[in-house]
């Protein structure tokens, strides 16, 4: 599975952040990561330098084998919380989608 991290100009997208993001998102996916070809994470600071509550937006796009890409978005106060929230949402979405396929 490939992992790609994208950030805007307000978030420092270094190797450490890429490693943390990959760890948090893939651990949230658990056993589902075997069925994915690629994960893309986009981090955006919505308010820039202004700050504020829930101003970090994390969008996760998962590309399951043989299916259309699935996307979720989560806003939170900091990068780690946004990554964790988006990881939980993408896991829930993928479990639902894979469950639908299993019933067919």
Buried (B, 14 or more C-beta within 10 A) or exposed (E): BEBEBEBEEBBEBEEEBBEBBBEBBBEBBEEBBEBBEBBBBBBBBEEEEEEEEBBBBBBBBBBBEEBEEBBBBBBBEEBBBBBBBBBBBBBEBBBEBEEEEEEE
